[in-house]
Amino acid sequence: MTSGWDFLAAYSNPVPADVAGALDALGVEVRREVSRSGSAEYLARCPAHLVRTGRTDRHPSFWVNSVNGAFVCFSCGYSGPFVVLVADVLGVEREEAVRWIARRGVYRTTATDEAPPPVPEPAVTEAYLALFDPPPEHALAERRLTVEAAAEYGVLWDLRTDRWILPIREPDGRLIGWQEKGEGHFRNCPDRVRKSLTLFGPLGAETILLVESPLDAVRIAALGVPGAVAAFGAHVSEAQMQLIRRSPCRRLILALDNDTAGNGARDRLYEAWRPRGLPIAYYDYAGADGKDPGDSTDEQILRGIARAYRPWRR
């Protein structure tokens, strides 16, 4: 005969009434609390980091939600409902983890035969960026960027992983995530951040240069050329183009990558938006070494901008 505890353990994900207190009891020290309307997010060192990565969590990015108890480490990927955290930290089976939570007072349970709780993606706040530092000199020099340009675009650096941190913000400036870029590494944080609704960089110049990569926009800014923005890839959405159209932009130079995807996107944008009254020119890659501004010399970038042309003239 199945006991009530067996049923509870098999079919629920209990959440402690006091998540912060439960974390303390588990030996997971809360380093920061970020309050939101009706809930909070707790930042702590990831308890699974050593097992999963072979090193301790020196730069915490482990967050726990105060309402649903869901947790996620944005560094090593460890995530799940609170009962899993209890089982892993205490080294017990799920049933005993459920008992441990129940003894502390259960806030709510979620039946597993209903829709499972999603992997948590806590609301991103400026507190996340406090985990990172300004880019070091060697990284800036390698990309031919300047301290001033990196600061203007809010570019940061993860000292722990040696990766670029590129903030993704709503048009009103609200932080909604970031991109991590490093040698052989690329990741959006959170994974489903809606970057197609915004652009990387300011939209205040009369001439806008549209590129794919955020670091290419910073590269252009480092030459003293204002107005470079990035679409976070070759696909440029309707929403992104509307942002440009509603800005003070009086001329758009398409400097997407000089490859099949970039050239195809460039031509489609011209065909769709030139008839709608947006003056558009093509960045001139003639004589350039690379397929994007970031791979080009200073002289090639400035020449590509100065010689931007309308396709019907070629």
C-alpha positions as CSV (number, residue, x, y, z in Angstrom):
1,M,0.0,0.0,0.0
2,T,1.4,3.4,-1.0
3,S,1.9,5.8,2.0
4,G,1.1,9.5,1.9
5,W,4.8,10.3,1.9
6,D,5.4,8.0,-1.1
7,F,2.6,9.8,-3.0
8,L,3.9,13.2,-2.0
9,A,7.5,12.3,-3.0
10,A,6.4,10.9,-6.3
11,Y,4.0,13.5,-7.4
12,S,5.1,16.9,-6.1
13,N,7.8,19.4,-6.0
14,P,7.5,21.0,-2.6
15,V,8.8,24.5,-1.9
16,P,9.9,25.6,1.6
17,A,7.9,28.4,3.2
18,D,11.2,30.2,3.8
19,V,13.5,29.5,0.8
20,A,16.3,31.7,2.2
21,G,16.2,29.9,5.5
22,A,16.2,26.5,3.8
23,L,19.3,27.6,1.8
24,D,21.0,28.6,5.0
25,A,20.1,25.2,6.6
26,L,21.6,23.5,3.5
27,G,24.9,25.5,3.9
28,V,24.2,27.4,0.7
29,E,25.1,31.0,1.7
30,V,23.0,33.7,0.1
31,R,25.4,36.4,-1.1
32,R,22.8,38.8,-2.5
33,E,19.1,39.3,-2.7
34,V,17.4,41.0,-5.6
35,S,13.8,42.0,-4.8
36,R,11.1,42.1,-7.4
37,S,7.3,42.6,-7.2
38,G,6.0,39.8,-5.1
39,S,9.2,37.7,-5.1
40,A,13.0,37.8,-4.8
41,E,16.0,36.1,-6.4
42,Y,18.8,34.8,-4.1
43,L,22.4,34.8,-5.4
44,A,24.7,32.1,-4.0
45,R,27.8,30.0,-4.8
46,C,26.7,27.0,-6.8
47,P,26.8,23.8,-4.6
48,A,27.3,21.6,-7.7
49,H,30.0,23.6,-9.3
50,L,33.0,21.6,-8.1
51,V,31.4,18.3,-9.1
52,R,30.3,19.6,-12.5
53,T,33.4,21.7,-13.5
54,G,36.2,20.5,-11.3
55,R,36.6,23.8,-9.6
56,T,34.8,25.8,-6.9
57,D,32.4,28.6,-7.8
58,R,34.5,31.7,-7.2
59,H,32.3,34.1,-9.2
60,P,28.7,33.2,-8.1
61,S,26.0,33.0,-10.7
62,F,23.7,30.5,-9.0
63,W,20.2,32.0,-8.5
64,V,17.2,30.7,-6.6
65,N,13.6,32.0,-6.8
66,S,11.9,32.8,-3.5
67,V,8.4,31.8,-4.8
68,N,8.8,28.6,-6.8
69,G,12.1,27.5,-5.4
70,A,13.5,26.9,-8.9
71,F,17.3,27.3,-9.2
72,V,19.8,27.8,-12.0
73,C,23.5,28.3,-12.3
74,F,24.2,30.4,-15.4
75,S,27.8,29.2,-15.3
76,C,27.7,25.4,-15.2
77,G,24.0,24.9,-16.1
78,Y,22.9,23.2,-12.9
79,S,19.2,23.7,-12.6
80,G,15.9,22.2,-11.4
81,P,13.2,22.4,-8.7
82,F,14.1,22.9,-5.0
83,V,13.6,19.3,-4.1
84,V,16.4,18.3,-6.4
85,L,18.7,20.8,-4.8
86,V,17.9,19.4,-1.3
87,A,18.5,15.8,-2.5
88,D,21.8,16.7,-4.2
89,V,23.2,18.7,-1.3
90,L,22.2,16.2,1.4
91,G,22.9,13.2,-0.7
92,V,19.5,11.6,-0.1
93,E,16.7,10.1,-2.2
94,R,13.8,12.3,-3.3
95,E,11.4,11.0,-0.7
96,E,13.8,12.0,2.1
97,A,14.3,15.4,0.4
98,V,10.5,15.9,0.4
99,R,10.4,15.0,4.1
100,W,13.2,17.5,4.9
101,I,11.3,20.3,3.1
102,A,8.0,19.4,4.7
103,R,9.5,19.6,8.2
104,R,10.5,23.2,7.5
105,G,6.9,24.1,6.4
106,V,5.8,23.7,2.8
107,Y,4.8,26.8,1.0
108,R,3.2,24.9,-2.0
109,T,3.5,21.8,-4.1
110,T,3.4,21.3,-7.8
111,A,2.0,18.0,-9.1
112,T,4.3,16.4,-11.6
113,D,1.4,15.1,-13.7
114,E,0.6,18.7,-14.5
115,A,2.9,20.8,-16.7
116,P,6.4,20.6,-15.2
117,P,7.8,23.8,-13.8
118,P,10.0,25.5,-16.4
119,V,13.7,25.8,-16.0
120,P,13.9,29.1,-14.1
121,E,15.2,32.3,-15.8
122,P,15.1,34.9,-13.1
123,A,14.3,38.4,-14.1
124,V,17.6,40.0,-15.2
125,T,18.6,43.0,-13.3
126,E,21.7,45.3,-13.3
127,A,22.9,43.2,-10.3
128,Y,24.0,40.5,-12.7
129,L,26.5,42.7,-14.4
130,A,28.2,43.3,-11.0
131,L,29.7,39.9,-11.5
132,F,31.8,41.1,-14.4
133,D,34.7,43.5,-14.9
134,P,35.9,46.0,-17.6
135,P,37.7,44.3,-20.4
136,P,41.5,43.9,-19.8
137,E,44.0,45.7,-22.0
138,H,45.1,42.6,-23.8
139,A,41.6,41.7,-24.9
140,L,40.9,45.2,-26.1
141,A,44.2,45.3,-28.0
142,E,43.5,42.0,-29.7
143,R,40.2,43.2,-31.0
144,R,41.5,46.8,-31.7
145,L,39.0,48.3,-29.3
146,T,39.4,51.3,-27.0
147,V,38.5,51.7,-23.4
148,E,36.2,54.5,-24.3
149,A,34.3,52.6,-27.0
150,A,33.9,49.6,-24.7
151,A,32.5,51.8,-21.9
152,E,30.1,53.6,-24.3
153,Y,28.6,50.2,-25.3
154,G,28.6,48.8,-21.8
155,V,31.0,45.9,-22.8
156,L,32.3,43.8,-19.9
157,W,34.6,40.8,-19.3
158,D,34.3,37.6,-17.3
159,L,37.7,37.2,-15.6
160,R,36.8,33.6,-14.6
161,T,36.2,32.4,-18.2
162,D,38.1,35.0,-20.3
163,R,34.9,35.8,-22.2
164,W,33.3,39.0,-23.5
165,I,30.0,40.0,-21.8
166,L,27.8,42.0,-24.2
167,P,24.6,43.4,-22.5
168,I,21.3,43.1,-24.3
169,R,18.9,45.9,-23.4
170,E,15.4,46.9,-24.3
171,P,15.1,50.1,-26.4
172,D,14.4,51.9,-23.1
173,G,17.7,50.7,-21.7
174,R,16.3,48.0,-19.4
175,L,18.7,45.0,-19.2
176,I,17.2,41.8,-20.4
177,G,20.2,39.6,-20.8
178,W,23.7,39.4,-22.3
179,Q,25.8,37.4,-24.8
180,E,28.9,35.6,-23.7
181,K,31.6,35.3,-26.4
182,G,35.0,33.6,-26.2
183,E,37.3,31.4,-28.1
184,G,35.1,28.7,-29.5
185,H,32.2,29.8,-27.2
186,F,29.0,31.6,-27.7
187,R,25.9,31.8,-25.5
188,N,22.9,33.9,-24.9
189,C,21.9,34.5,-21.2
190,P,19.1,33.7,-20.6
191,D,18.9,31.2,-23.4
192,R,15.6,32.6,-24.7
193,V,16.4,36.3,-24.4
194,R,14.4,38.1,-27.1
195,K,17.2,40.0,-28.8
196,S,15.3,40.3,-32.0
197,L,13.3,43.1,-30.4
198,T,16.2,45.4,-29.8
199,L,19.6,46.5,-31.1
200,F,23.1,46.6,-29.6
201,G,24.2,50.2,-29.4
202,P,22.8,53.8,-29.3
203,L,20.3,55.0,-32.0
204,G,21.0,58.8,-31.8
205,A,23.1,59.4,-35.0
206,E,21.8,60.6,-38.3
207,T,23.9,57.9,-40.1
208,I,23.4,54.4,-38.7
209,L,25.8,51.5,-39.6
210,L,24.1,48.2,-39.1
211,V,26.4,45.2,-38.4
212,E,25.9,41.7,-37.2
213,S,28.2,41.3,-34.2
214,P,28.1,43.6,-31.2
215,L,31.9,43.7,-31.1
216,D,32.0,44.9,-34.7
217,A,29.9,47.9,-33.6
218,V,32.3,48.6,-30.8
219,R,35.2,48.3,-33.3
220,I,33.7,51.0,-35.5
221,A,33.1,53.2,-32.5
222,A,36.7,52.8,-31.5
223,L,37.6,54.6,-34.8
224,G,35.6,57.6,-33.7
225,V,32.7,56.9,-36.0
226,P,29.3,57.2,-34.3
227,G,26.1,55.3,-35.1
228,A,27.2,51.7,-35.3
229,V,24.6,49.2,-34.0
230,A,24.4,45.4,-34.2
231,A,21.5,43.1,-34.9
232,F,23.0,40.1,-33.0
233,G,23.2,38.1,-36.2
234,A,22.5,38.1,-40.0
235,H,18.7,38.0,-39.4
236,V,17.4,41.6,-38.9
237,S,13.8,41.6,-37.7
238,E,10.9,43.9,-38.5
239,A,11.0,45.2,-35.0
240,Q,14.7,46.1,-35.3
241,M,14.2,47.9,-38.5
242,Q,11.3,49.9,-37.0
243,L,13.6,51.0,-34.3
244,I,16.0,52.4,-36.9
245,R,13.2,54.0,-38.8
246,R,11.8,55.8,-35.7
247,S,15.3,57.0,-34.7
248,P,16.9,60.3,-36.0
249,C,18.5,58.1,-38.8
250,R,18.6,59.8,-42.1
251,R,20.9,57.3,-43.8
252,L,21.3,53.6,-43.1
253,I,24.6,51.8,-44.2
254,L,24.2,48.0,-44.3
255,A,27.5,46.5,-43.1
256,L,26.3,43.0,-42.5
257,D,29.0,40.2,-43.0
258,N,30.3,39.8,-46.5
259,D,29.1,36.2,-46.9
260,T,26.1,34.4,-48.3
261,A,23.9,34.9,-45.3
262,G,24.9,38.6,-44.8
263,N,24.6,39.5,-48.4
264,G,21.2,37.8,-48.7
265,A,19.9,39.6,-45.6
266,R,21.4,42.9,-46.9
267,D,19.6,42.6,-50.3
268,R,16.3,41.7,-48.7
269,L,16.5,44.7,-46.3
270,Y,17.1,47.0,-49.2
271,E,14.2,45.6,-51.3
272,A,11.8,45.8,-48.3
273,W,12.8,49.1,-46.8
274,R,14.0,51.4,-49.6
275,P,10.5,51.7,-51.0
276,R,9.3,52.6,-47.5
277,G,11.3,55.8,-47.6
278,L,14.5,54.7,-45.7
279,P,17.7,55.9,-47.4
280,I,19.9,52.8,-47.6
281,A,23.5,52.2,-48.8
282,Y,25.8,49.2,-48.9
283,Y,29.1,49.2,-47.0
284,D,31.9,48.7,-49.5
285,Y,33.9,45.6,-48.8
286,A,36.1,46.0,-51.9
287,G,39.7,45.4,-51.0
288,A,38.9,44.4,-47.4
289,D,40.8,41.5,-45.7
290,G,37.9,40.0,-43.7
291,K,34.3,39.3,-44.1
292,D,33.2,41.8,-41.5
293,P,34.4,45.1,-40.1
294,G,36.0,43.4,-37.1
295,D,38.4,41.6,-39.3
296,S,39.4,44.7,-41.3
297,T,42.0,47.3,-40.8
298,D,41.2,50.8,-39.7
299,E,41.8,52.1,-43.2
300,Q,39.6,49.5,-44.8
301,I,36.7,50.2,-42.4
302,L,36.9,54.0,-42.9
303,R,37.1,53.4,-46.7
304,G,34.1,51.0,-46.6
305,I,32.0,53.6,-44.9
306,A,33.2,56.5,-47.1
307,R,32.5,54.5,-50.3
308,A,29.1,53.2,-49.2
309,Y,27.0,52.9,-52.3
310,R,23.5,52.4,-53.5
311,P,23.2,49.1,-55.3
312,W,21.6,50.5,-58.4
313,R,24.7,52.5,-59.0
314,R,27.0,49.4,-59.1
